[in-house]
Amino acid sequence: MIHSRLAITAATIALALTACSRPAGSSYGDDRAKIEDLQARYLFAFDWNDAEAYANTFTEDGVLNFGWGEIKGRQAIRDFIDPPGEQAPEPATPEGERPRVGRHIISNIVVDIDGDQATGRAYWTHMTTGPTAYGTVDLFGHYEDEMVKVNGAWLFASRHIYNEAIPEGSARRNNPLVTPSPPPKERPRSTGNAQQPTAGAPAQ
């Protein structure tokens, strides 16, 4: 009886020590919360044309691909959002109308975490306001992500963006949760800019 009690006590102490030694923020719930925060910060940065914050959601050698080929590395991603030497003109707004504004929404986030690596799938939706400032959904698609934890922070190692408004960027028939999609097919670059996407321009 005494031996049984000693064994139970030892096991309890071992479990307590294991729990205490677990790195902070290493649970699935904590990691998922940080990944969802990453997803949201990415879209805030994109919608407000914050090139620095946008690029910093990727690793130093991160890859972005939405159909213009692979954009590799933070500097290249930063330059995509804010091309050096280019100043995007403010769109003219007719008198009596509200300026056109676009915003992205992310939903149906699925995350699979394995240590310091994770895969993610999620829907994105783009809404644009009209002359009266009422918004409508104009574009939608999904993300396929590879993420890594670097110094406690989750970052995109790779983000593939699929846009159902573009034949080359559609999701095909396979469920991306079961079978990862091939990279988006490369297509000619449009004249639209990143912040005011058309059906042929980037919308992320």
Protein Blocks (a to p, Z undefined) as FASTA:
>chain_A
ZZmmmmmmmmmmmmmmmmmmpcghiafklmmmmmmmmmmmmmmmmmnopaklmmmmpcfk
bccdehgapaehjklmmmmmmgghiacddddddehiacdddddddehiacddehjaccdd
dddddddddfkopacdfbdcddddddddeehiacdfbdcdddfkbmklmgbjbdfklmcc
dddddddddfbdfklccfkbccZZ
